[in-house]
Amino acid sequence: MAQTDAIVVGSGISGGWAAKELAEKGLNVLMLERGKPLTHGVDYVGEHQPPWQRANMGLRPRELYDQEYPVQSTSYAFDETTRHFWNNDQENPYDYDPDNPFHWLRADVVGGRSLLWARQSYRWSDLDFAANKLEGIGIDWPIRYADIAPWYAHVEKFIGVSGQNLGLPQLPDGEFQKPMQMNVVEDYVAKKISEKFPDRVMTIGRTATLTEPLPGRAPCHYCGPCHRGCSAGSYFSSLSSTLPAAQATGNFSLRANALVERLEYNAATQRVSAVHVVDTQTGARSRLGAKLIFLCASTIGSTQILLNSRGGENGRSFANGSDALGRYMMDHTYRAGARGVIPGFEEYYPYGYRPNGIYIPRFRNVDGDDGLGFTRGYGYQGGAQRVGWNEMVKRTPGFGAEFKTSLRTPGPWFMSLGGFGEILPYAHNTMRLHKRKKDRFGIPQVTFRFEFGENERRHRHDLVEQAVAMLEAAGATTIEQYSAPMIGGAAIHEMGTARMGHDPNTAVLNAFNQAHAAANLFVTDGACMTSASCVNPSLTYMALTARAVDYAVEQLRAGAI
């Protein structure tokens, strides 16, 4: 059996950070990635591809999408310029129930979803880390903001986060590059909101997109859309940033098309003794050993591996002595808010493709219970833009020459506010291994049971009302509110199925993301989360990963692992 110092499973946001930190600390690192090889810059084939160079002018091949990408094609980032990044649902299925859907959106290339994410990067506060304990919901986080604050700073400086310091306790400031600028309408709306609602702040989003150069990466030049890939490395991805850093140490190697099937557990030593790998091209199986295992295959991917790793009592996973593994699945509520026309700015027109929007931090239940019938809260993302011809053609009546002439000038400005709300950790929101269905390699498929609670319905109703109220305060007309059906996984922020906690009887991981059951196993992707906050979680995954590596290497060198 081949041996190395550390194995990292997954090459996305968390895996890239694990590999970089481990390699820079002198360990020999092997990364295993189930997806196909992808080279930064070279393989971004849709990056600047105009519609006329695409088959059928880039229109959706509906039959292909329906047959092979029915789940992945629901993402805003999925089209013919990015399809080669995404998982093929027919080739790599999970147990999907159309009557009770859960959307497992996943990439199938080196770099994972770090190529496709929206890059919004926010720190959590003790409002988030302490909420479970204060409210008696779920279990207490084993850490607080002070434990992770230096690691947030460590990550932000390396990845490059542009943003504006606000001095808000519920949204801690960070190590920011200069912020991008809100446009003239957003500045106006922000002023009107603050006049009407002094406790609410609209700011430019905090995004892992460079406004100042970093080694090997250029500042953003606003070409977009970013999810097609960025040859300049202006937005953070593991392909453009952490993986090159790991490679530069000379201590790093990567195997693509390497699907981890399960972990082999030694009950006598309480260690993971081997990683079982399937070559997705040949079907060949192998066993690999390492002193440290970092599981970073995504919330669902990592939990699937753990659930399939027997060795516990009654044939259960060795990591599931708490019965928490696969439970407490969370996401964010999504696709609810309002939009409206902001009159009076027709002389202004935006230029470029700013890869960022506005952010309104949480203002509900910040200083205690607001008496609104729900706990926790939500924040808003969105922005202002002018209506273009492609939207006007749907809204403007008429036909013929006069109609076409009317489309030569842009339409009015409109402002959109969309909410992301916190989902509480419910034991009944689960992912499990299907008892009969297996994939093409004989690995049990994942099946989900996920539903939203009354708390989520209430905060979502409130966020729509408040979006309307803020637009009205800004003088918006033709206000349209929206609230699409809630589908688990649709926000692509799934988390929580191998949670951190003090007690091994109620949690899978300890305060350093170390498995209670196996001293050499660390899980640092979204599976580790004990609650969900209402902000985008990826920055927290990265900070937790860097912190876990520091602890793991210290323990390894001390002989404790």
ROKEKOL-521305 format. One record per residue (C-alpha): x, y, z. Coordinates in pm, whole numbers, padded with zeros to 5 digits, always signed. Layout:
XYZ;...
//
This chain:
+00000+00000+00000;+00140+00339-00105;+00210+00579+00184;+00246+00955+00206;+00236+01220+00479;-00108+01361+00398;-00397+01283+00167;-00643+01557+00077;-00971+01443-00076;-01121+01708-00303;-00963+02001-00489;-01221+02272-00430;-01214+02565-00190;-01141+02363+00126;-00920+02101-00037;-00706+02363-00205;-00645+02534+00127;-00564+02206+00301;-00311+02115+00032;-00144+02457+00036;-00110+02474+00413;+00008+02114+00453;+00264+02139+00172;+00397+02471+00296;+00452+02312+00638;+00678+02054+00475;+00447+01752+00443;+00429+01547+00127;+00071+01587+00007;-00133+01375-00233;-00461+01525-00352;-00733+01293-00481;-00998+01450-00705;-01291+01257-00850;-01326+01503-01139;-01144+01535-01466;-00812+01721-01512;-00839+02092-01582;-00558+02341-01649;-00592+02700-01533;-00649+02934-01826;-00602+02672-02097;-00927+02486-02033;-01159+02783-01980;-01295+02729-02329;-01607+02939-02274;-01432+03230-02104;-01469+03494-02375;-01655+03287-02630;-01919+03496-02812;-02260+03341-02886;-02193+03313-03259;-01905+03074-03194;-02121+02833-02998;-02337+02557-03138;-02690+02684-03198;-02576+03032-03088;-02543+02904-02734;-02910+02814-02698;-02991+02538-02450;-03000+02188-02603;-03308+02099-02403;-03313+01726-02469;-02948+01690-02364;-03005+01894-02049;-03319+01700-01960;-03148+01365-02002;-02796+01427-01871;-02804+01749-01662;-03156+01782-01515;-03026+01903-01176;-02707+02085-01273;-02886+02286-01542;-03099+02452-01274;-02798+02661-01170;-02756+03019-01290;-02395+02929-01376;-02480+02638-01607;-02487+02690-01983;-02291+02590-02292;-01989+02796-02182;-01956+02609-01851;-02113+02267-01910;-01769+02101-01921;-01715+02202-01556;-02031+02036-01426;-02130+01688-01317;-02325+01471-01559;-02634+01361-01363;-02691+01058-01580;-02333+00936-01544;-02301+01015-01173;-02653+01000-01030;-02803+01032-00687;-03148+00932-00568;-03356+01230-00685;-03721+01255-00583;-03909+01504-00804;-04192+01517-00550;-03951+01615-00271;-03653+01759-00456;-03307+01833-00326;-03061+01986-00570;-02708+01849-00536;-02514+02087-00757;-02155+01973-00813;-01860+02018-01044;-01667+01733-01204;-01325+01887-01267;-01012+01978-01075;-01091+02297-00887;-01447+02192-00817;-01702+02460-00739;-01426+02713-00666;-01449+02775-01042;-01820+02845-01026;-01890+03015-00693;-02017+03373-00664;-01716+03469-00443;-01911+03657-00174;-01684+03639+00132;-01809+03735+00478;-01689+03665+00829;-01918+03514+01088;-01958+03683+01427;-02041+03558+01774;-02403+03637+01691;-02368+03327+01472;-02131+03110+01677;-02320+03163+02006;-02677+03145+01873;-02733+02772+01919;-02632+02781+02285;-02825+03098+02364;-03143+02968+02202;-03114+02600+02297;-03119+02495+01932;-02901+02211+01804;-02571+02197+01994;-02319+02461+02089;-02037+02548+01854;-01704+02447+02014;-01546+02773+01893;-01616+03145+01903;-01518+03433+01676;-01192+03497+01863;-01076+03143+01780;-01112+03190+01408;-01053+03566+01361;-00676+03536+01294;-00745+03263+01041;-00999+03478+00861;-00723+03739+00830;-00474+03477+00710;-00712+03362+00436;-00829+03709+00328;-00475+03835+00274;-00391+03542+00050;-00707+03513-00159;-00766+03887-00191;-01104+04011-00069;-01223+04354-00179;-01470+04525+00046;-01556+04808+00281;-01514+04811+00659;-01840+04899+00834;-01781+04854+01207;-02085+04629+01247;-02069+04370+01527;-02288+04125+01334;-02059+04139+01027;-01695+04173+01139;-01459+04373+00922;-01166+04207+00750;-00836+04247+00567;-00974+04409+00254;-00838+04534-00073;-00998+04858-00193;-01373+04812-00249;-01544+04807-00581;-01780+05097-00634;-02156+05100-00615;-02316+05265-00917;-02508+05591-00906;-02846+05428-00845;-02714+05198-00572;-02559+05498-00396;-02894+05674-00412;-03091+05373-00286;-02840+05318-00002;-02885+05679+00112;-03265+05655+00104;-03265+05326+00298;-03040+05469+00571;-03264+05776+00601;-03576+05563+00649;-03414+05274+00837;-03112+05390+01043;-03031+05031+01150;-02984+04915+00789;-02670+04956+00582;-02625+04896+00211;-02265+04843+00105;-02075+04697-00187;-02034+04320-00159;-01722+04169-00007;-01589+03954-00285;-01286+03731-00342;-01211+03924-00660;-00896+04132-00681;-00897+04510-00710;-00520+04512-00648;-00262+04268-00785;-00132+03965-00598;+00157+03743-00709;+00059+03567-01031;-00287+03725-01032;-00405+04048-01195;-00675+04288-01075;-01018+04233-01221;-01081+04411-01550;-01459+04361-01538;-01491+04134-01842;-01715+03858-01695;-01914+03645-01658;-01669+03503-01404;-01807+03150-01375;-01676+03072-01724;-01322+03082-01579;-01070+03362-01528;-00734+03331-01704;-00608+03640-01523;-00674+03472-01187;-00858+03783-01075;-01114+03586-00882;-01005+03331-00627;-01019+02966-00722;-00806+02678-00607;-00681+02640-00967;-00545+02994-00981;-00429+03032-00622;-00394+02759-00360;-00301+02469-00589;-00017+02663-00758;+00105+02759-00409;+00105+02393-00306;+00279+02292-00629;+00550+02553-00574;+00665+02376-00256;+00767+02062-00444;+00571+01862-00185;+00246+01825-00376;+00100+01583-00629;-00249+01556-00772;-00446+01260-00905;-00756+01346-01105;-01023+01087-01194;-00963+00942-00846;-01290+00873-00669;-01264+00798-00297;-01501+00515-00216;-01447+00479+00159;-01202+00507+00446;-01059+00201+00617;-01064+00227+00996;-00843+00059+01255;-01045+00037+01574;-00742-00065+01782;-00544+00248+01697;-00848+00470+01635;-00696+00587+01309;-00789+00581+00942;-00548+00325+00805;-00625+00351+00432;-00819+00540+00169;-00992+00325-00092;-00981+00482-00438;-01149+00401-00769;-00996+00514-01098;-01299+00655-01281;-01142+00588-01622;-01040+00225-01575;-01241+00114-01272;-00920-00006-01102;-00923+00003-00724;-00633+00084-00490;-00554+00147-00122;-00352+00446-00013;-00222+00529+00332;-00123+00854+00503;-00046+00995+00844;-00314+01263+00798;-00639+01252+00603;-00820+01576+00515;-01168+01511+00382;-01272+01811+00169;-01495+01651-00093;-01789+01890-00027;-02056+01855+00238;-02238+01575+00061;-01932+01412-00095;-01744+01390+00234;-02046+01263+00424;-02113+01001+00157;-01758+00872+00202;-01795+00865+00581;-02133+00690+00570;-01981+00427+00342;-01687+00373+00581;-01798+00093+00809;-01625-00004+01130;-01865+00118+01395;-02120-00076+01598;-02398-00260+01413;-02224-00208+01079;-02250+00170+01100;-01984+00418+01000;-01694+00435+01241;-01749+00814+01251;-02115+00791+01354;-02110+00706+01722;-02308+01025+01779;-02579+00940+01523;-02525+01295+01392;-02354+01190+01070;-02581+01266+00777;-02821+01469+00993;-02878+01842+01045;-02842+01926+00677;-02872+02301+00620;-02870+02540+00326;-02996+02898+00293;-03337+03020+00191;-03306+03176-00150;-03488+03328-00446;-03712+03562-00251;-03716+03941-00249;-03834+04231-00462;-03733+04452-00750;-03854+04788-00872;-03787+05068-01120;-03585+05364-00989;-03682+05668-01201;-03471+05974-01271;-03129+05839-01371;-03174+05797-01745;-02859+05998-01826;-02640+05733-01661;-02531+05402-01808;-02307+05135-01650;-01990+05017-01823;-01814+04684-01785;-01925+04371-01603;-01877+04436-01233;-01845+04089-01074;-02014+04196-00754;-02334+04342-00618;-02458+04517-00307;-02498+04369+00038;-02736+04459+00321;-02621+04282+00640;-02862+04117+00880;-03069+04362+01085;-03327+04128+01240;-03280+03984+01593;-02936+04145+01621;-02976+04297+01969;-03215+04034+02101;-03553+03895+01997;-03736+04147+01778;-04070+03978+01853;-04135+03894+01488;-04213+03527+01539;-03885+03392+01406;-03528+03360+01525;-03198+03433+01343;-03222+03646+01030;-03131+03718+00671;-02924+03948+00452;-02973+04085+00102;-02770+04071-00214;-02862+04239-00539;-02790+04551-00737;-02910+04818-00978;-02884+04798-01352;-03051+04930-01663;-03294+04715-01855;-03135+04603-02182;-03294+04518-02515;-03315+04146-02434;-03536+04222-02135;-03719+04511-02299;-03830+04292-02586;-04036+04094-02333;-04182+04405-02170;-04236+04645-02460;-04554+04609-02668;-04554+04656-03044;-04393+04527-03362;-04233+04649-03683;-03983+04931-03743;-04110+05156-03464;-04086+04868-03217;-03729+04783-03321;-03623+05148-03304;-03754+05169-02947;-03513+04893-02845;-03206+05095-02952;-03202+05286-02626;-03180+05121-02285;-03477+05093-02060;-03512+05229-01705;-03296+05150-01406;-03427+04889-01169;-03307+04780-00825;-03319+04420-00704;-03295+04298-00342;-03277+03920-00295;-03259+03760+00048;-03046+03477+00187;-03189+03349+00515;-03062+03115+00784;-03199+02762+00810;-03196+02603+01154;-03030+02264+01214;-03309+02005+01213;-03231+01641+01289;-03486+01523+01031;-03306+01700+00743;-03087+01412+00636;-02876+01254+00367;-02837+00877+00373;-02704+00597+00155;-02976+00435-00051;-03033+00073+00046;-03057-00052-00314;-02942+00207-00568;-02573+00210-00654;-02366+00410-00897;-02159+00270-01185;-01881+00174-00943;-02109-00009-00703;-02105+00270-00443;-02440+00338-00272;-02612+00649-00403;-02707+00935-00175;-03072+01000-00091;-03215+01306+00082;-03498+01405+00310;-03510+01781+00342;-03780+02029+00435;-03802+02388+00550;-03954+02473+00886;-04196+02737+01008;-03906+02960+01114;-03778+02968+00757;-04122+03043+00615;-04169+03331+00859;-03834+03498+00801;-03878+03458+00426;-04216+03631+00440;-04058+03914+00639;-03761+03953+00403;-03998+03998+00107;-04199+04258+00299;-03886+04445+00402;-03741+04437+00050;-04061+04607-00069;-04044+04858+00217;-03685+04955+00134;-03762+04993-00236;-04061+05210-00149;-03833+05424+00069;-03611+05473-00235;-03906+05589-00447;-03920+05277-00661;-04215+05223-00894;-04358+04907-01048;-04236+04703-00752;-04253+04328-00808;-04209+04089-00519;-04109+03728-00573;-04088+03414-00365;-04001+03103-00562;-04067+02757-00415;-03797+02666-00163;-03578+02375-00275;-03300+02239-00056;-02956+02272-00209;-03064+02539-00457;-02857+02810-00285;-02551+02579-00325;-02468+02641+00043;-02542+02292+00176;-02370+02222+00507;-02389+02055+00845;-02392+01675+00809;-02078+01603+01017;-02100+01882+01269;-01844+02015+01514;-01914+01994+01887;-01759+01939+02227;-01926+01604+02298;-01851+01295+02085;-02198+01167+02178;-02361+01451+01984;-02101+01561+01727;-01875+01407+01465;-01586+01655+01492;-01413+01847+01770;-01316+02214+01788;-01032+02163+01538;-01235+01972+01278;-01075+01649+01398;-01296+01340+01400;-01380+01231+01754;-01343+00871+01637;-01014+00900+01442;-00728+01127+01548;-00574+01147+01200;-00896+01240+01019;-01007+01602+00962;-01319+01724+00783;-01307+02094+00691;-01566+02148+00420;-01929+02246+00477;-02008+01915+00649;-01842+02048+00967;-02088+02333+01022;-02298+02333+01340;-02531+02612+01229;-02572+02804+00905;-02568+03180+00973;-02722+03382+00688;-02399+03481+00515;-02215+03294+00243;-02010+03022+00414;-01703+02964+00194;-01470+03209+00373;-01544+03025+00698;-01460+02690+00538;-01124+02828+00427;-01041+02975+00769;-01142+02655+00949;-00927+02453+00708;-00615+02663+00764;-00670+02647+01140;-00721+02270+01132;-00401+02215+00934;-00201+02421+01181;-00336+02210+01468;-00297+01878+01284;+00068+01935+01195;+00143+02051+01548;-00017+01735+01687;+00161+01517+01431;+00501+01658+01522;+00425+01621+01893;+00351+01251+01839;-00015+01286+01937;-00129+01167+01592;
//
